[in-house]
Amino acid sequence: MKKVDLWLIVPAAGIGQRMKAECPKQYLKINNRFILDITLSRLLDSAPFKGCMVPLNAQDHWWPDSESARDARVQTCTGGSERADSVLSALVALEGLATEDDWVLVHDAARPCVHREDLARLISMLSEHPVGGLLAAPVADTLKLVEAGPLPVVSETVDRSQLWRALTPQMFRFGALKKALSDCLEKAQTVTDESSAMEFSGNMPVLVEGRPDNLKITVPSDLALAEFILSRQ
């Protein structure tokens, strides 16, 4: 039976406008380490990845100061203006190294709290699946649908019983993911994550329940919360 390898892609070309910081959020620090370094080291030390590709912004001047820049397991390429562009750029950069059936795990650079057990469960549960899937967490809050206006007004309460929050990593076959992203970009289809690209191609991903503390750092208050979560793990 042909050996199937695992590859990691961590898009890091974003500029993190909502953080309103002096640098992209992946280069903010927790305990004197770049968030990106924490994320990459936790993932690379937790699974037997064949390699890792990190798409960077063309104007990125922080990367050379990172721990990851000196990690032989990590390669970089130039990312794009949107997440889908960056992931596709990384897939193109891996051509000739990865095979069509290899697994690619895509993870948010600003999710440093991903847990080793969640990663292991995702890989184990999807290893024989024809499509792949993603970590996700059931929605716990009551959700309101609102009508737009100066003061948003509730129009109804949404049934949350079948709603899940998409997390990362998201795990799909190299060839299928590359084709799905290429098709979406060619057809100007909105893609917010790799799962949405696969869904558009007609390949429906599996949800693997993950810990709800797999936090994506988005706003300044998330930094302290991420630091607390990491200290507890």
Secondary structure, 3 states (H helix, E strand, C coil): CCCCCEEEECCECCCCHHHCCCCCHHHCEECCEEHHHHHHHHHHCCCCCCEEEEEECCCCCCHHHCCHHHCCCEEEEECCCCHHHHHHHHHHHHECCECCCCEEEECCCCCCCCCHHHHHHHHHHHCCCCCEEEEEEECCCCEEEEECCCCCEEEEEECCCCCEEEEEEEEEEHHHHHHHHHHHHHCCCCCCCHHHHHHHCCCCCEEEECCCCCCCCCCCHHHHHHHHHHHHC
